[in-house]
Structures are given as structure tokens and as C-alpha cells.
């Protein structure tokens, strides 16, 4: 039996086929899951086009609009998923954005309005989504219950140029722990998947991303490739599956071991 046979998943954040979310969606289909993708605003049409690239491994059940800054749209998305699936066994949170002033400018240049935007989209959105989809996640019928996986980037260190997004990731990790405490009694797991740097469209918006490319593989004991996201996708599948059914409130590092090096 396939690892995710019978699982019904919502995967956010699929824009292009180089995104981490795309890799996760592809592997989920390969392992027998039914999936719905979501897109926001003008990005929705891009998500729809990218979804067609998955046809060789499986059919995407739907592509729905989901702007996490719009509470009405979040509620409408939950209603669409309920109509289509009836329940939800997994949710992948792969959403992040910060205005340009929040990256590469240090910690004193970005106005609060820009920081608030980054917080709303990159961090608070996890609470918004889990809150809206909680009744569907609580109905999960798979072994171990439902799983929420939030894509992360090591929030325990201050990385050059990452600035306010680093703060948002640290907050995301803390938020995940608090949410996991609140929903655990309903057999809903919440974990953060801290991936090493991968060359995606989102990464291109980070000033000095080449610094990560040049140094990460040298410092990671297992090495690292910025063009290979397969280990991230496989780790997400393990978290979404019953294999890690007793794991919650955790940051799972998939970075070649870089985070632990002095």
C-alpha cells in the first residue's frame, strides 16, 4: 500500500515547479494521496498552470483561491475543501512573503507596516489556516490523525540578509508549538520542516542568497545541493504519514546538519 493511500491533503504555496510545495505535492500524489492546491490573487492562474504539470503522476482534485490575508476567503476555502473532501488528513503551509524593506536592509530600516505584512502572511497565516480547517482536520480517519506541516527556515540563528524574515520564522516555530498544544487532543499534529536553502522563485527575492549557496554545503556534514529539494519532499511525506504519528510541536531539520555546526 502507498504511504499516503486514502489521505486527503491541502497543499498551499505551489506557484512554479521549482517550489518546495510542488515537490511535496508531486510526492504526495505518487504515494496515493488526493490533493487540493491553493493560490492567491494573480498567483492563482500560475498555480493552475503548474498543477497541470502533475498530470503524469496523478490528478489534482481542485485548485482553489486562498488569500490568507482575507478572512472571508479563508472561510470560503474551508467550505470548498469540505464540499470536495468532507475531511482533511493533512495541510501543508508553504506560505511566506516579506516586503523588500524587510530583507537585506538590517533591522532598523523597515517600517512597522512592512513588518506587519510579513508577520500576517508568513506567520499568522498558520494560525488562520489551522483555525479555519480545524473541524476538517479533526475528522481525519487515517492512523494517527491529521498532520500540519509548515515549511520553515532555521529560526534559531541570525543569518546574513535574512533580517525580518528570520524573525518571522522564529515566530512561526513558536506559533507551531502553541497550536500543537491546543489541537493535540483532536489528534492533529503540527510540525515545522526547516529546510536548507533551495534555489526557488521565492529564494530569488532574498538579497545575497548566493551566500547560502556558497557556504551551506561546506558547513553541512552531509553536504547540500541548492538544486535538489527531494529530501525536503520526502521528509514532508514522512510527517504527513502515520510513520511519525507521535511527533508534534517539533522542528524537523532537513539541511544536511548545517544548523548544528558551530
VENHU-V588137 format. One record per pair of residues at least 12 apart in sequence whose C-alpha atoms are under 7 Angstrom apart, sorted by the first residue. I is the first residue (numbers start at 1). J is the second residue. If there is no record, write none. Layout:
BEGIN
i=I j=J
i=I j=J
END
This chain:
BEGIN
i=2 j=31
i=2 j=32
i=3 j=31
i=3 j=241
i=4 j=28
i=4 j=31
i=4 j=32
i=4 j=33
i=4 j=241
i=5 j=31
i=5 j=32
i=5 j=33
i=6 j=32
i=6 j=33
i=7 j=33
i=7 j=34
i=7 j=89
i=8 j=33
i=8 j=34
i=8 j=35
i=8 j=85
i=8 j=88
i=8 j=89
i=8 j=90
i=9 j=33
i=9 j=34
i=9 j=35
i=9 j=36
i=9 j=88
i=9 j=89
i=9 j=90
i=9 j=91
i=10 j=35
i=10 j=36
i=10 j=37
i=10 j=90
i=10 j=91
i=10 j=92
i=11 j=25
i=11 j=35
i=11 j=36
i=11 j=37
i=11 j=38
i=11 j=91
i=11 j=92
i=11 j=93
i=12 j=37
i=12 j=38
i=12 j=39
i=12 j=92
i=12 j=93
i=12 j=94
i=12 j=95
i=13 j=38
i=13 j=39
i=13 j=94
i=13 j=95
i=14 j=47
i=15 j=43
i=15 j=46
i=15 j=47
i=15 j=50
i=16 j=50
i=17 j=50
i=18 j=200
i=19 j=200
i=20 j=229
i=21 j=94
i=23 j=230
i=23 j=233
i=24 j=233
i=24 j=236
i=26 j=54
i=27 j=233
i=28 j=237
i=29 j=57
i=29 j=58
i=30 j=57
i=34 j=61
i=35 j=60
i=35 j=61
i=36 j=60
i=36 j=61
i=36 j=62
i=36 j=63
i=37 j=62
i=37 j=63
i=37 j=64
i=38 j=63
i=38 j=64
i=38 j=65
i=38 j=66
i=39 j=64
i=39 j=65
i=39 j=66
i=40 j=65
i=40 j=66
i=40 j=67
i=41 j=67
i=44 j=65
i=48 j=63
i=64 j=77
i=65 j=77
i=68 j=121
i=68 j=125
i=69 j=120
i=69 j=121
i=74 j=132
i=75 j=132
i=78 j=132
i=78 j=133
i=82 j=136
i=87 j=136
i=87 j=137
i=87 j=139
i=87 j=140
i=88 j=136
i=88 j=137
i=88 j=139
i=88 j=140
i=89 j=137
i=89 j=140
i=89 j=142
i=89 j=145
i=89 j=146
i=89 j=147
i=90 j=146
i=90 j=147
i=90 j=148
i=90 j=240
i=91 j=147
i=91 j=148
i=91 j=149
i=92 j=148
i=92 j=149
i=92 j=150
i=93 j=126
i=93 j=149
i=93 j=150
i=93 j=151
i=94 j=150
i=94 j=151
i=95 j=121
i=95 j=122
i=96 j=121
i=96 j=122
i=97 j=118
i=97 j=121
i=97 j=122
i=98 j=117
i=98 j=118
i=98 j=165
i=99 j=114
i=99 j=118
i=102 j=114
i=102 j=115
i=102 j=163
i=102 j=164
i=102 j=165
i=103 j=161
i=103 j=162
i=103 j=163
i=103 j=164
i=103 j=165
i=103 j=206
i=103 j=207
i=104 j=161
i=104 j=162
i=104 j=163
i=104 j=207
i=106 j=163
i=107 j=163
i=107 j=164
i=119 j=168
i=122 j=168
i=123 j=168
i=123 j=171
i=123 j=172
i=137 j=188
i=138 j=186
i=138 j=187
i=138 j=188
i=143 j=242
i=144 j=187
i=144 j=242
i=144 j=245
i=145 j=187
i=145 j=188
i=146 j=187
i=146 j=188
i=146 j=189
i=147 j=188
i=147 j=189
i=147 j=190
i=147 j=239
i=147 j=240
i=148 j=189
i=148 j=190
i=148 j=191
i=149 j=190
i=149 j=191
i=149 j=192
i=149 j=193
i=149 j=236
i=150 j=191
i=150 j=192
i=150 j=193
i=151 j=192
i=151 j=193
i=151 j=194
i=152 j=169
i=152 j=192
i=152 j=193
i=152 j=194
i=152 j=195
i=153 j=169
i=153 j=194
i=153 j=195
i=153 j=196
i=154 j=194
i=155 j=167
i=155 j=169
i=155 j=170
i=156 j=170
i=161 j=207
i=161 j=208
i=162 j=206
i=173 j=192
i=176 j=190
i=176 j=191
i=176 j=192
i=176 j=249
i=177 j=249
i=180 j=248
i=180 j=249
i=189 j=248
i=190 j=248
i=190 j=249
i=191 j=248
i=191 j=249
i=191 j=250
i=191 j=251
i=192 j=250
i=192 j=251
i=192 j=252
i=193 j=251
i=193 j=252
i=193 j=253
i=194 j=251
i=194 j=252
i=194 j=253
i=194 j=254
i=195 j=232
i=195 j=253
i=195 j=254
i=195 j=255
i=196 j=254
i=196 j=255
i=197 j=212
i=197 j=226
i=198 j=226
i=198 j=227
i=198 j=229
i=199 j=226
i=199 j=227
i=213 j=226
i=216 j=258
i=219 j=258
i=220 j=256
i=220 j=257
i=220 j=258
i=221 j=256
i=221 j=257
i=221 j=258
i=222 j=256
i=222 j=257
i=223 j=256
i=224 j=256
i=232 j=254
END
